């Protein structure tokens, strides 16, 4: 059981947590990325276990969309459904109907899929409602497309995470070039 609170977090504390969560060295690039995420998000929620800060999530809310700008959890909290708990908590508090996130990680795509009734990686043009919403969100995020090649300029956080399902990993690799730093916009309905 975790506790979730809206917080203000200092960049140095957030960078330290990101370093531990991503198992990456504390670098200037990591600090810069964390600082950019914190500045772009309008709400930050801390994840606590027994009074200890174990991670945080950054959200932006526009219209009926809950945009997950970033989430990082300590390694011992990962893979336990905590990200879903945080998203559900913020979704219920905000009354939003849709979830959106931009990622280069198949794990985040799977997490989003597990949180939503419908989940759409905005990869193929169509006239469906989620695709149209995805285009609006892309404009809001100043993305030129719903899959933006090289958006991050390369791997954002170290080595490529590989998913346990090889077929799903192959599909993801066909739409998202991790080494190039592609960003895939995903949208779903709660």
C-alpha positions, -999 to +999 in steps of 0.1 A: +000+000+000+013+034-010+003+069-001+000+095-029+002+132-023+004+163-044+039+177-037+065+203-047+098+186-053+133+201-056+151+193-088+181+178-069+158+154-050+138+145-082+171+139-101+184+116-073+152+096-074+154+094-112+190+083-110+181+054-087+149+045-105+165+044-139+197+030-124+217+057-142+245+080-130+237+115-118+246+135-149+239+170-162+218+155-189+196+136-164+192+167-143+183+188-173+157+162-184+141+160-149+141+198-147+124+201-181+097+176-171+091+193-138+087+227-155+063+214-181+040+195-158+014+214-138+010+187-110+035+165-093+025+137-070+048+119-046+046+082-040+053+073-004+058+040+014+060+041+052+066+079+050+095+075+026+094+092-008+097+063-033+089+080-065+070+108-082+047+114-112+043+145-133+009+153-149-006+180-171-044+182-175-061+198-205-097+194-214-106+159-204-071+145-209-047+134-182-012+137-197+014+117-179+045+136-185+067+113-165+068+088-137+097+073-119+097+048-091+125+033-070+134-002-084+117-020-055+084-003-064+085-011-101+064-038-116+039-038-087+011-018-102+021+014-084+021+035-116-015+024-122-025+034-086-010+068-091-027+074-124-061+062-111-057+084-080-051+115-102-077+105-127-104+102-100-093+135-084-093+153-118-124+137-134-105+132-167-117+107-192-086+101-213-049+092-206-021+103-229+017+098-227+047+101-249+073+073-246+100+053-262+094+025-238+073-005-245+069-010-208+051+024-206+029+014-235+019-018-217+013+001-185-010+025-203-028-004-220-034-020-186-050+013-173-074+020-201-104+004-217-092+014-251-055+022-258-042+035-290-006+041-300-011+069-325+009+051-353-015+047-382-038+074-395-075+067-392-106+086-384-112+071-350-119+093-320-087+084-301-066+091-332-082+125-337-077+132-299-041+121-304-036+146-332-049+174-309-026+163-281+003+162-305-004+198-314-006+207-277+028+191-271+043+208-302+049+174-319+050+175-356+036+139-358+022+113-333+055+094-337+083+118-337+116+104-350+146+115-329+124+135-305+147+127-276+179+128-296+188+092-287+181+068-259+167+089-230+178+067-201+205+043-208+201+008-222+170-002-241+145-019-219+134-052-235+100-066-229+094-103-220+071-109-250+094-111-281+065-106-306+052-075-288+088-062-286+093-068-323+060-048-330+072-019-308+106-019-325+089-016-359+073+017-348+098+031-324+135+034-330+150+035-295+185+043-305+173+073-326+152+085-296+118+083-312+088+093-292+054+076-296+023+093-285-003+070-270-039+078-260-066+058-242-099+061-225-105+052-189 
